[in-house]
Amino acid sequence: MSVLMKFLQEFLDQFFVEGIWGIFKGLFNGIVGIFNIPKYIEIFKSYSSELGAGGWLLAILCMLVVLAAIVGIIMLVVLLLKKYVRFRKTLVDQEELLNEVGNLNREIIKLTMEKEKILAMKVSQLGLKPGESPYEEYDENESDEEVDQTAEDYSRFYKLTTVDLEMETYEPPVYDNDCTLPEICERFRNFACSRMGLYYDINIIRLFIAAMSSTRLIILQGISGTGKTSLPYAFGKFTHNDVTIASVQPSWRDRTEIFGYFNEFTKRFNETEVLKKMYEAKYRNDIYLTILDEMNIARVEYYFAELLSILEMPSRDEWVVSLVPNVWPTDPKLLFDGKMKLPDNMWYVGTINNDDSTFAVTDKVYDRALPIDINSKGKYFDAPVTDPMYIDYRHIEEMFREAKVKHKVSEESLRKLAELDDYVIEHFRLAFGNRIVKQLEDFVPAYVACGGTEIDGLDYVLCHKILRKFESLNISFIRNEIGGLITYLNKHFGKSNMKESKEYLERLQKLM
């Protein structure tokens, strides 16, 4: 056993004493040797008497090099220590920041639950019993883990769930289903005048009502102060259903500005007022208008792109938007598989000011919308005091369908438009397109039913859907062709017709 112990002692001494300890000992001795100033002085004294002039010069140079090396080593060590201290401080700060973020997230959830508890108490004023509220009681003493779990049990669509509760006691009004389109136009004009002090030309009213037959997106454009926003706002008052005004911001870039988004921290869907009104419209038969105020202060084809595509679907059963990827038991009643079908009774009205602070609206948007120019202030007129009325969107759509039968665009007009299409393609490389033809066949009959004429309806669509595209062309290259187009319109439609199109073409000529 003594031999074994002696073996282990010598074997391990070789590793630990001669090896490991030798490394630290050698490193320590090396550091001591570098900074052993007395030894440097002793060596210098022992050789100073034997050095000549050249030797003294080299000796001084050598001492300066060694001194510089020592200073460099000291500075390197100090720099490494500073970097280490900063690195450690950064790690500590990051860890503290992450902990703070986690605490704040939990506080947000707690505060959100507390807020919704208060809101739920307000909802109970609608006649609900406390046990019927979809929101569970929140205990401020709950742990963070219990808070996270409780969050899953709440309705993540608070505004939409509130609509569900309100609609439980909703009773639809008595709609005026005997009114005609001319009566609606005249009564609305008189209502705006007598009740709100707004004066609109009857033709603007006809265009606005008829536009609802051909598209879900109506664009009101023109100079500031002519009543672009007031027109749909007044119509909301006229139909006992206030409009929703969404003031477009320059930062709008995607669909979340319209619908909202799901917040992963709070486990709530941040609903917009537009989404709430969409959901409410599914319960009711009133006409709903959403105003996109100054819609081109951001790029329309960015934030409104999904709606543009969905509303182009031929079947309304396909008007579906996806809100969340999964289903919770507490989701609102009219959602299915995290999706919502867009309401049939909502129209979107965008207002546009064309100036340096706005973006140009692209053809993609214009082709799907119907633009209405409001470039003059309404003239004062006397109107009898007129009351608002309840209008069922199904009734007005039925009148649009009847107009397509009774006031169908004549074959002669369609033939002339087809010939005009060929002319425009040949001379300007532009075409009507099937979408515009369909809108024309929907819009013109409704415009006639509202009190207009077929030729004026054709003129309006031609001017605002086709000739408008000339602005994207090089005017100097087509100036000779514009005069020929005016002559063509006079020949085929008559000198007294198509006035708006001719006036527009004449304005283009003046720009040359």
Secondary structure as GFF3:
##gff-version 3
##sequence-region A 1 512
A	DSSP	alpha_helix	2	13	.	.	.	ID=ss1
A	DSSP	pi_helix	14	20	.	.	.	ID=ss2
A	DSSP	alpha_helix	21	34	.	.	.	ID=ss3
A	DSSP	alpha_helix	37	48	.	.	.	ID=ss4
A	DSSP	alpha_helix	53	123	.	.	.	ID=ss5
A	DSSP	three_ten_helix	124	126	.	.	.	ID=ss6
A	DSSP	three_ten_helix	130	132	.	.	.	ID=ss7
A	DSSP	alpha_helix	144	152	.	.	.	ID=ss8
A	DSSP	alpha_helix	158	167	.	.	.	ID=ss9
A	DSSP	alpha_helix	181	196	.	.	.	ID=ss10
A	DSSP	alpha_helix	202	211	.	.	.	ID=ss11
A	DSSP	beta_strand	217	221	.	.	.	ID=ss12
A	DSSP	alpha_helix	230	238	.	.	.	ID=ss13
A	DSSP	beta_strand	244	247	.	.	.	ID=ss14
A	DSSP	alpha_helix	256	259	.	.	.	ID=ss15
A	DSSP	beta_strand	260	263	.	.	.	ID=ss16
A	DSSP	beta_strand	268	271	.	.	.	ID=ss17
A	DSSP	alpha_helix	273	281	.	.	.	ID=ss18
A	DSSP	beta_strand	288	293	.	.	.	ID=ss19
A	DSSP	three_ten_helix	295	297	.	.	.	ID=ss20
A	DSSP	alpha_helix	300	303	.	.	.	ID=ss21
A	DSSP	alpha_helix	305	310	.	.	.	ID=ss22
A	DSSP	three_ten_helix	316	318	.	.	.	ID=ss23
A	DSSP	beta_strand	320	322	.	.	.	ID=ss24
A	DSSP	beta_strand	339	341	.	.	.	ID=ss25
A	DSSP	beta_strand	346	352	.	.	.	ID=ss26
A	DSSP	alpha_helix	363	368	.	.	.	ID=ss27
A	DSSP	beta_strand	370	373	.	.	.	ID=ss28
A	DSSP	alpha_helix	393	406	.	.	.	ID=ss29
A	DSSP	alpha_helix	411	428	.	.	.	ID=ss30
A	DSSP	alpha_helix	434	449	.	.	.	ID=ss31
A	DSSP	alpha_helix	454	461	.	.	.	ID=ss32
A	DSSP	pi_helix	462	466	.	.	.	ID=ss33
A	DSSP	three_ten_helix	467	472	.	.	.	ID=ss34
A	DSSP	alpha_helix	475	493	.	.	.	ID=ss35
A	DSSP	alpha_helix	499	510	.	.	.	ID=ss36
###
